Amino acid sequence: MHDQADRARAAALRLLVGRELTAQQIRDRLARRGFAAEAIEAAVARLVADGALDDRRAAMVRARQAAAVRGRGPARVLADLQHAGVPPGLARETVDALFAEVDRGALIERALNRKITAGALRDRARAFRRLHAHLVRLGFGSAEAYAAVRARLGPDRGRSPED
């Protein structure tokens, strides 16, 4: 058992090279590699005690990447963290801390700039709906997305010029 726990720890350390993973992700990956549950738990406990495995650190790295690189909003980042096995309380705390530092307006502007094309604004009503839906899918709140799209497209609230 002790030998298998050492092998599980070594495998986990190889998984952690170059990236942060949560304890749950390590458990899942070691289980897929055929390690016994007791060996996995012993390896995870030792990695946590050594500081090589830290869910708080992994959650913040993952959240920053989702917001800064992928342009995701708070709801989507929260869902991503929970999907990665971050405990719900820690996930909420991480999202709150991250979005206290991040300029949400700049994130929304970047998302809009990626989505808007010259032809997209010909049908303003359709463009309004598409941009609003895009921001909501990225994890921004509906009211926040509505205000951002309205500010971008003008006070006509998405009505086409022919209306």
N, CA, C and O of each residue as an XYZ file, in Angstrom:
652
protein
N       0.832     -1.199      0.000
C       0.000      0.000      0.000
C       0.869      1.253      0.000
O       0.609      2.198     -0.744
N       1.908      1.254      0.843
C       2.780      2.419      0.939
C       3.483      2.683     -0.395
O       3.641      3.832     -0.806
N       3.900      1.607     -1.065
C       4.570      1.720     -2.359
C       3.621      2.307     -3.404
O       4.020      3.150     -4.207
N       2.361      1.857     -3.390
C       1.395      2.376     -4.352
C       1.081      3.844     -4.072
O       0.880      4.614     -5.011
N       1.036      4.244     -2.816
C       0.813      5.653     -2.472
C       1.970      6.510     -2.982
O       1.755      7.624     -3.460
N       3.186      5.996     -2.882
C       4.345      6.733     -3.410
C       4.261      6.855     -4.931
O       4.564      7.907     -5.495
N       3.850      5.778     -5.585
C       3.707      5.832     -7.051
C       2.585      6.791     -7.445
O       2.704      7.508     -8.438
N       1.507      6.808     -6.682
C       0.393      7.730     -6.953
C       0.847      9.173     -6.759
O       0.484     10.052     -7.540
N       1.635      9.414     -5.722
C       2.151     10.767     -5.480
C       3.066     11.209     -6.614
O       2.993     12.350     -7.070
N       3.921     10.308     -7.066
C       4.824     10.632     -8.179
C       4.030     10.926     -9.450
O       4.356     11.855    -10.189
N       3.000     10.140     -9.698
C       2.152     10.380    -10.874
C       1.441     11.720    -10.756
O       1.324     12.454    -11.737
N       0.969     12.035     -9.563
C       0.290     13.319     -9.337
C       1.248     14.483     -9.542
O       0.875     15.500    -10.128
N       2.468     14.343     -9.068
C       3.461     15.408     -9.276
C       3.730     15.621    -10.759
O       3.905     16.759    -11.194
N       3.767     14.556    -11.533
C       3.941     14.705    -12.984
C       2.748     15.426    -13.593
O       2.913     16.220    -14.519
N       1.556     15.160    -13.088
C       0.364     15.857    -13.578
C       0.399     17.349    -13.246
O      -0.123     18.174    -13.996
N       1.015     17.679    -12.126
C       1.048     19.070    -11.673
C       2.150     19.908    -12.328
O       2.190     21.126    -12.148
N       3.027     19.276    -13.073
C       4.111     20.019    -13.715
C       3.516     20.970    -14.749
O       2.852     20.543    -15.693
N       3.762     22.248    -14.560
C       3.340     23.243    -15.535
C       1.899     23.689    -15.457
O       1.489     24.536    -16.250
N       1.104     23.154    -14.530
C      -0.290     23.582    -14.425
C      -0.817     23.320    -13.017
O      -0.346     22.435    -12.302
N      -1.788     24.104    -12.660
C      -2.449     23.931    -11.366
C      -3.685     23.071    -11.573
O      -4.477     23.310    -12.485
N      -3.840     22.082    -10.728
C      -5.019     21.231    -10.752
C      -5.618     21.210     -9.354
O      -4.921     21.428     -8.363
N      -6.914     20.946     -9.286
C      -7.567     20.828     -7.988
C      -7.364     19.418     -7.452
O      -6.982     18.510     -8.191
N      -7.620     19.247     -6.178
C      -7.503     17.930     -5.564
C      -8.447     16.943     -6.241
O      -8.096     15.781     -6.444
N      -9.643     17.407     -6.590
C     -10.603     16.527     -7.258
C     -10.107     16.106     -8.635
O     -10.286     14.953     -9.027
N      -9.489     17.018     -9.371
C      -8.943     16.665    -10.679
C      -7.827     15.628    -10.536
O      -7.735     14.699    -11.338
N      -6.989     15.786     -9.526
C      -5.914     14.806     -9.284
C      -6.522     13.447     -8.932
O      -6.085     12.414     -9.438
N      -7.530     13.457     -8.061
C      -8.189     12.190     -7.694
C      -8.749     11.489     -8.930
O      -8.554     10.288     -9.117
N      -9.443     12.252     -9.767
C     -10.053     11.671    -10.965
C      -8.998     11.094    -11.905
O      -9.159      9.991    -12.428
N      -7.937     11.834    -12.111
C      -6.908     11.387    -13.054
C      -6.134     10.179    -12.525
O      -5.780      9.280    -13.288
N      -5.877     10.163    -11.228
C      -5.194      8.995    -10.659
C      -6.101      7.764    -10.691
O      -5.634      6.650    -10.926
N      -7.388      7.970    -10.455
C      -8.331      6.849    -10.510
C      -8.397      6.275    -11.925
O      -8.465      5.059    -12.106
N      -8.377      7.153    -12.923
C      -8.389      6.667    -14.314
C      -7.125      5.879    -14.643
O      -7.133      5.023    -15.528
N      -6.054      6.165    -13.937
C      -4.797      5.441    -14.160
C      -4.729      4.143    -13.353
O      -3.738      3.415    -13.418
N      -5.784      3.862    -12.598
C      -5.876      2.572    -11.932
C      -5.353      2.508    -10.512
O      -5.193      1.411     -9.975
N      -5.081      3.637     -9.884
C      -4.606      3.613     -8.505
C      -5.771      3.345     -7.559
O      -6.906      3.739     -7.829
N      -5.483      2.679     -6.458
C      -6.494      2.377     -5.440
C      -6.893      3.658     -4.708
O      -6.102      4.592     -4.584
N      -8.124      3.680     -4.232
C      -8.659      4.864     -3.559
C      -7.814      5.262     -2.350
O      -7.590      6.449     -2.112
N      -7.346      4.273     -1.587
C      -6.536      4.579     -0.406
C      -5.215      5.233     -0.807
O      -4.768      6.182     -0.163
N      -4.599      4.731     -1.858
C      -3.339      5.302     -2.339
C      -3.546      6.716     -2.849
O      -2.706      7.589     -2.634
N      -4.667      6.941     -3.527
C      -4.980      8.276     -4.049
C      -5.145      9.252     -2.902
O      -4.574     10.342     -2.927
N      -5.916      8.873     -1.898
C      -6.159      9.776     -0.758
C      -4.864     10.062      0.001
O      -4.636     11.188      0.443
N      -4.022      9.047      0.150
C      -2.743      9.259      0.829
C      -1.864     10.213      0.025
O      -1.218     11.092      0.597
N      -1.836     10.048     -1.278
C      -1.029     10.919     -2.142
C      -1.549     12.356     -2.098
O      -0.769     13.301     -1.980
N      -2.870     12.516     -2.192
C      -3.471     13.855     -2.165
C      -3.192     14.530     -0.826
O      -2.829     15.706     -0.789
N      -3.358     13.802      0.266
C      -3.103     14.377      1.591
C      -1.656     14.840      1.722
O      -1.387     15.910      2.268
N      -0.744     14.045      1.227
C       0.676     14.419      1.314
C       0.987     15.628      0.436
O       1.747     16.507      0.843
N       0.406     15.681     -0.766
C       0.629     16.821     -1.660
C       0.052     18.111     -1.077
O       0.641     19.183     -1.219
N      -1.093     18.001     -0.428
C      -1.695     19.178      0.224
C      -0.806     19.628      1.384
O      -0.556     20.822      1.552
N      -0.338     18.681      2.173
C       0.530     19.017      3.310
C       1.836     19.653      2.837
O       2.354     20.559      3.488
N       2.371     19.184      1.710
C       3.620     19.737      1.159
C       3.421     21.077      0.464
O       4.392     21.781      0.188
N       2.162     21.438      0.176
C       1.878     22.689     -0.527
C       1.926     22.570     -2.044
O       1.773     23.568     -2.747
N       2.134     21.371     -2.553
C       2.170     21.178     -4.002
C       0.766     21.207     -4.605
O       0.599     21.484     -5.793
N      -0.228     20.923     -3.789
C      -1.617     20.892     -4.235
C      -2.414     21.851     -3.355
O      -2.480     21.685     -2.137
N      -3.013     22.847     -3.983
C      -3.753     23.869     -3.240
C      -4.970     24.269     -4.070
O      -4.828     24.902     -5.116
N      -6.152     23.905     -3.613
C      -7.371     24.209     -4.357
C      -7.589     25.712     -4.500
O      -8.060     26.176     -5.539
N      -7.254     26.467     -3.471
C      -7.439     27.925     -3.533
C      -6.570     28.524     -4.645
O      -7.041     29.352     -5.424
N      -5.335     28.115     -4.716
C      -4.416     28.612     -5.739
C      -4.869     28.153     -7.135
O      -4.867     28.937     -8.083
N      -5.250     26.894     -7.247
C      -5.708     26.361     -8.532
C      -6.977     27.072     -8.999
O      -7.132     27.357    -10.186
N      -7.874     27.356     -8.070
C      -9.119     28.039     -8.423
C      -8.836     29.441     -8.940
O      -9.442     29.866     -9.923
N      -7.934     30.163     -8.302
C      -7.640     31.525     -8.740
C      -6.957     31.529    -10.107
O      -7.265     32.369    -10.953
N      -6.037     30.600    -10.322
C      -5.373     30.517    -11.630
C      -6.401     30.227    -12.715
O      -6.409     30.874    -13.762
N      -7.262     29.258    -12.460
C      -8.283     28.886    -13.441
C      -9.259     30.037    -13.684
O      -9.642     30.291    -14.826
N      -9.659     30.727    -12.632
C     -10.601     31.846    -12.769
C      -9.970     33.000    -13.544
O     -10.610     33.588    -14.416
N      -8.727     33.322    -13.229
C      -8.048     34.407    -13.960
C      -7.927     34.085    -15.442
O      -8.139     34.949    -16.293
N      -7.590     32.849    -15.742
C      -7.473     32.447    -17.138
C      -8.825     32.551    -17.843
O      -8.900     33.041    -18.970
N      -9.881     32.099    -17.192
C     -11.209     32.148    -17.802
C     -11.643     33.585    -18.067
O     -12.237     33.873    -19.106
N     -11.349     34.482    -17.138
C     -11.757     35.875    -17.315
C     -10.838     36.609    -18.285
O     -11.315     37.246    -19.224
N      -9.542     36.528    -18.074
C      -8.606     37.325    -18.865
C      -8.402     36.783    -20.273
O      -8.374     37.556    -21.232
N      -8.262     35.494    -20.411
C      -7.957     34.924    -21.715
C      -9.232     34.618    -22.498
O      -9.327     34.918    -23.688
N     -10.196     34.026    -21.829
C     -11.415     33.620    -22.537
C     -12.521     34.671    -22.464
O     -13.529     34.553    -23.161
N     -12.348     35.686    -21.639
C     -13.323     36.766    -21.552
C     -14.635     36.377    -20.906
O     -15.676     36.952    -21.225
N     -14.604     35.416    -20.008
C     -15.831     34.935    -19.395
C     -16.234     35.802    -18.202
O     -15.396     36.384    -17.513
N     -17.540     35.862    -17.989
C     -18.093     36.621    -16.887
C     -18.211     35.782    -15.635
O     -17.860     34.602    -15.633
N     -18.709     36.394    -14.560
C     -18.747     35.729    -13.256
C     -19.519     34.412    -13.224
O     -19.046     33.443    -12.630
N     -20.676     34.355    -13.839
C     -21.476     33.123    -13.780
C     -20.769     31.978    -14.497
O     -20.781     30.842    -14.023
N     -20.163     32.274    -15.624
C     -19.472     31.230    -16.385
C     -18.206     30.781    -15.667
O     -17.888     29.592    -15.661
N     -17.485     31.715    -15.066
C     -16.280     31.359    -14.318
C     -16.656     30.479    -13.125
O     -15.978     29.493    -12.837
N     -17.724     30.835    -12.444
C     -18.200     30.034    -11.306
C     -18.539     28.612    -11.757
O     -18.160     27.645    -11.097
N     -19.239     28.487    -12.860
C     -19.588     27.160    -13.375
C     -18.333     26.376    -13.752
O     -18.246     25.178    -13.482
N     -17.364     27.043    -14.372
C     -16.106     26.377    -14.746
C     -15.374     25.852    -13.510
O     -14.860     24.733    -13.513
N     -15.331     26.665    -12.462
C     -14.651     26.254    -11.240
C     -15.342     25.054    -10.596
O     -14.685     24.106    -10.164
N     -16.647     25.102    -10.538
C     -17.381     23.992     -9.932
C     -17.222     22.726    -10.766
O     -17.143     21.627    -10.216
N     -17.174     22.872    -12.081
C     -16.961     21.716    -12.955
C     -15.572     21.111    -12.731
O     -15.384     19.905    -12.888
N     -14.604     21.950    -12.367
C     -13.238     21.475    -12.115
C     -13.087     20.833    -10.742
O     -12.010     20.341    -10.405
N     -14.150     20.831     -9.948
C     -14.092     20.176     -8.648
C     -13.759     21.101     -7.493
O     -13.450     20.639     -6.394
N     -13.819     22.404     -7.733
C     -13.585     23.357     -6.652
C     -14.847     23.375     -5.781
O     -15.951     23.500     -6.312
N     -14.708     23.254     -4.476
C     -15.890     23.292     -3.603
C     -16.694     24.574     -3.822
O     -16.105     25.633     -4.041
N     -18.027     24.502     -3.768
C     -18.872     25.653     -4.089
C     -18.539     26.925     -3.304
O     -18.526     28.010     -3.885
N     -18.273     26.820     -2.017
C     -17.945     28.005     -1.224
C     -16.658     28.656     -1.676
O     -16.577     29.880     -1.784
N     -15.651     27.845     -1.940
C     -14.371     28.363     -2.413
C     -14.513     28.941     -3.814
O     -13.890     29.955     -4.131
N     -15.324     28.309     -4.655
C     -15.546     28.820     -6.013
C     -16.190     30.200     -5.955
O     -15.762     31.111     -6.665
N     -17.211     30.367     -5.119
C     -17.897     31.665     -4.999
C     -16.932     32.722     -4.461
O     -16.902     33.849     -4.956
N     -16.154     32.359     -3.461
C     -15.172     33.280     -2.874
C     -14.136     33.711     -3.917
O     -13.769     34.884     -3.977
N     -13.673     32.781     -4.725
C     -12.682     33.074     -5.759
C     -13.252     34.018     -6.809
O     -12.598     34.981     -7.208
N     -14.468     33.739     -7.254
C     -15.112     34.584     -8.270
C     -15.321     35.994     -7.719
O     -15.061     36.978     -8.411
N     -15.785     36.091     -6.489
C     -15.992     37.411     -5.882
C     -14.683     38.182     -5.784
O     -14.646     39.375     -6.087
N     -13.616     37.523     -5.368
C     -12.315     38.182     -5.246
C     -11.782     38.603     -6.618
O     -11.262     39.708     -6.773
N     -11.908     37.739     -7.590
C     -11.403     38.048     -8.928
C     -12.151     39.218     -9.545
O     -11.527     40.142    -10.066
N     -13.467     39.193     -9.496
C     -14.237     40.244    -10.154
C     -14.280     41.535     -9.348
O     -14.809     42.539     -9.827
N     -13.732     41.530     -8.131
C     -13.526     42.781     -7.405
C     -12.317     43.515     -7.990
O     -12.226     44.740     -7.908
N     -11.380     42.747     -8.589
C     -10.160     43.318     -9.176
C     -10.304     43.613    -10.666
O      -9.660     44.527    -11.180
N     -11.138     42.851    -11.360
C     -11.229     42.905    -12.815
C     -12.176     44.020    -13.255
O     -13.203     44.260    -12.620
N     -11.824     44.687    -14.333
C     -12.682     45.710    -14.922
C     -13.718     45.009    -15.801
O     -13.436     44.645    -16.942
N     -14.908     44.829    -15.258
C     -15.964     44.113    -15.965
C     -16.340     44.826    -17.251
O     -16.632     44.183    -18.260
N     -16.335     46.142    -17.220
C     -16.664     46.912    -18.422
C     -15.696     46.626    -19.553
O     -16.102     46.507    -20.709
N     -14.418     46.516    -19.225
C     -13.415     46.215    -20.248
C     -13.614     44.805    -20.793
O     -13.437     44.573    -21.989
N     -13.980     43.859    -19.923
C     -14.258     42.496    -20.388
C     -15.435     42.479    -21.361
O     -15.396     41.811    -22.394
N     -16.468     43.215    -21.014
C     -17.654     43.266    -21.872
C     -17.310     43.930    -23.201
O     -17.713     43.442    -24.257
N     -16.576     45.028    -23.160
C     -16.182     45.713    -24.398
C     -15.366     44.786    -25.294
O     -15.581     44.738    -26.506
N     -14.439     44.056    -24.700
C     -13.625     43.123    -25.487
C     -14.503     42.047    -26.123
O     -14.309     41.688    -27.285
N     -15.461     41.537    -25.364
C     -16.363     40.521    -25.908
C     -17.209     41.087    -27.039
O     -17.425     40.417    -28.050
N     -17.683     42.303    -26.877
C     -18.470     42.934    -27.936
C     -17.613     43.188    -29.172
O     -18.065     42.959    -30.295
N     -16.397     43.652    -28.980
C     -15.510     43.916    -30.111
C     -15.211     42.649    -30.898
O     -15.079     42.695    -32.121
N     -15.103     41.530    -30.216
C     -14.856     40.265    -30.905
C     -16.064     39.835    -31.721
O     -15.918     39.209    -32.771
N     -17.244     40.165    -31.249
C     -18.473     39.661    -31.864
C     -19.023     40.577    -32.952
O     -19.637     40.102    -33.907
N     -18.812     41.868    -32.819
C     -19.391     42.817    -33.769
C     -18.571     42.830    -35.050
O     -17.347     42.961    -35.032
N     -19.277     42.692    -36.146
C     -18.659     42.854    -37.459
C     -19.384     43.984    -38.167
O     -20.461     44.403    -37.743
N     -18.807     44.462    -39.218
C     -19.415     45.583    -39.936
C     -20.825     45.241    -40.413
O     -21.731     46.065    -40.287
N     -21.024     44.056    -40.952
C     -22.325     43.662    -41.460
C     -23.331     43.355    -40.375
O     -24.537     43.378    -40.619
N     -22.860     43.075    -39.205
C     -23.758     42.676    -38.119
C     -24.677     43.798    -37.671
O     -25.736     43.542    -37.099
N     -24.286     45.028    -37.923
C     -25.087     46.148    -37.432
C     -26.161     46.600    -38.420
O     -26.924     47.515    -38.110
N     -26.238     45.987    -39.591
C     -27.285     46.367    -40.551
C     -28.665     46.084    -39.973
O     -29.563     46.917    -40.091
N     -28.843     44.958    -39.371
C     -30.111     44.615    -38.724
C     -29.893     44.791    -37.225
O     -29.464     43.864    -36.538
N     -30.192     45.982    -36.729
C     -29.861     46.329    -35.352
C     -30.620     45.465    -34.342
O     -30.064     45.111    -33.302
N     -31.861     45.124    -34.624
C     -32.631     44.307    -33.679
C     -31.992     42.930    -33.532
O     -31.845     42.421    -32.421
N     -31.616     42.338    -34.653
C     -30.968     41.023    -34.608
C     -29.606     41.129    -33.930
O     -29.237     40.273    -33.127
N     -28.862     42.180    -34.257
C     -27.547     42.379    -33.644
C     -27.685     42.534    -32.135
O     -26.888     41.991    -31.370
N     -28.697     43.277    -31.717
C     -28.926     43.482    -30.285
C     -29.166     42.154    -29.594
O     -28.557     41.875    -28.562
N     -30.050     41.327    -30.151
C     -30.366     40.027    -29.544
C     -29.138     39.122    -29.510
O     -28.869     38.470    -28.501
N     -28.403     39.085    -30.604
C     -27.226     38.221    -30.684
C     -26.149     38.652    -29.692
O     -25.555     37.816    -29.009
N     -25.899     39.962    -29.614
C     -24.858     40.442    -28.705
C     -25.256     40.220    -27.249
O     -24.427     39.835    -26.426
N     -26.519     40.462    -26.938
C     -27.014     40.241    -25.584
C     -26.863     38.769    -25.217
O     -26.363     38.445    -24.140
N     -27.291     37.883    -26.104
C     -27.194     36.444    -25.841
C     -25.734     36.010    -25.696
O     -25.415     35.168    -24.857
N     -24.858     36.582    -26.507
C     -23.432     36.246    -26.431
C     -22.863     36.600    -25.061
O     -22.153     35.799    -24.455
N     -23.174     37.794    -24.577
C     -22.661     38.212    -23.269
C     -23.231     37.352    -22.141
O     -22.522     37.030    -21.188
N     -24.493     36.983    -22.243
C     -25.107     36.127    -21.220
C     -24.443     34.752    -21.235
O     -24.191     34.181    -20.174
N     -24.153     34.210    -22.426
C     -23.463     32.914    -22.514
C     -22.059     32.987    -21.924
O     -21.547     31.999    -21.398
N     -21.440     34.166    -22.015
C     -20.109     34.331    -21.436
C     -20.157     34.427    -19.916
O     -19.121     34.361    -19.255
N     -21.362     34.583    -19.356
C     -21.499     34.575    -17.902
C     -21.782     35.917    -17.280
O     -21.715     36.057    -16.059
N     -22.098     36.914    -18.094
C     -22.468     38.205    -17.538
C     -23.974     38.208    -17.295
O     -24.720     37.518    -17.990
N     -24.415     38.977    -16.318
C     -25.832     39.048    -16.000
C     -26.618     39.673    -17.130
O     -26.079     40.457    -17.910
N     -27.900     39.327    -17.224
C     -28.744     39.815    -18.308
C     -28.855     41.336    -18.297
O     -28.741     41.970    -19.346
N     -29.073     41.922    -17.139
C     -29.202     43.380    -17.058
C     -27.894     44.071    -17.438
O     -27.898     45.090    -18.129
N     -26.788     43.515    -16.985
C     -25.479     44.076    -17.307
C     -25.212     43.980    -18.810
O     -24.693     44.917    -19.416
N     -25.569     42.844    -19.403
C     -25.389     42.646    -20.845
C     -26.291     43.601    -21.624
O     -25.862     44.199    -22.611
N     -27.526     43.741    -21.184
C     -28.471     44.640    -21.846
C     -27.925     46.072    -21.849
O     -27.935     46.746    -22.880
N     -27.451     46.524    -20.693
C     -26.933     47.895    -20.598
C     -25.714     48.089    -21.497
O     -25.574     49.136    -22.129
N     -24.852     47.116    -21.558
C     -23.642     47.237    -22.384
C     -23.987     47.266    -23.864
O     -23.427     48.063    -24.616
N     -24.904     46.406    -24.289
C     -25.282     46.382    -25.702
C     -26.046     47.647    -26.056
O     -25.860     48.208    -27.136
N     -26.888     48.086    -25.170
C     -27.633     49.321    -25.428
C     -26.677     50.502    -25.540
O     -26.851     51.362    -26.403
N     -25.673     50.548    -24.676
C     -24.685     51.626    -24.751
C     -23.911     51.562    -26.064
O     -23.570     52.599    -26.634
N     -23.635     50.368    -26.538
C     -22.872     50.203    -27.782
C     -23.712     50.518    -29.010
O     -23.246     51.200    -29.922
N     -24.949     50.025    -29.039
C     -25.786     50.179    -30.230
C     -26.628     51.441    -30.228
O     -27.194     51.807    -31.257
N     -26.717     52.100    -29.106
C     -27.486     53.339    -29.052
C     -28.804     53.159    -28.329
O     -29.189     52.045    -27.973
N     -29.490     54.272    -28.117
C     -30.704     54.277    -27.292
C     -31.924     53.661    -27.957
O     -32.989     53.595    -27.343
N     -31.791     53.208    -29.198
C     -32.966     52.648    -29.863
C     -33.281     51.239    -29.391
O     -34.219     50.617    -29.890
N     -32.521     50.731    -28.448
C     -32.730     49.426    -27.824
C     -32.813     48.307    -28.836
O     -33.580     47.358    -28.672
N     -32.019     48.424    -29.882
C     -31.912     47.332    -30.823
C     -32.887     47.388    -31.972
O     -32.894     46.484    -32.807
N     -33.715     48.418    -32.046
C     -34.648     48.499    -33.176
C     -33.875     48.873    -34.426
O     -32.945     49.679    -34.389
N     -34.278     48.275    -35.525
C     -33.608     48.614    -36.779
C     -34.037     49.997    -37.233
O     -35.104     50.462    -36.831
N     -33.242     50.675    -38.060
C     -33.582     52.027    -38.509
C     -34.908     52.080    -39.270
O     -35.529     53.140    -39.336
N     -35.354     50.960    -39.846
C     -36.595     50.949    -40.615
C     -37.836     50.940    -39.716
O     -38.929     51.260    -40.182
N     -37.685     50.579    -38.429
C     -38.841     50.454    -37.520
C     -39.517     51.768    -37.282
O     -40.500     51.832    -36.545
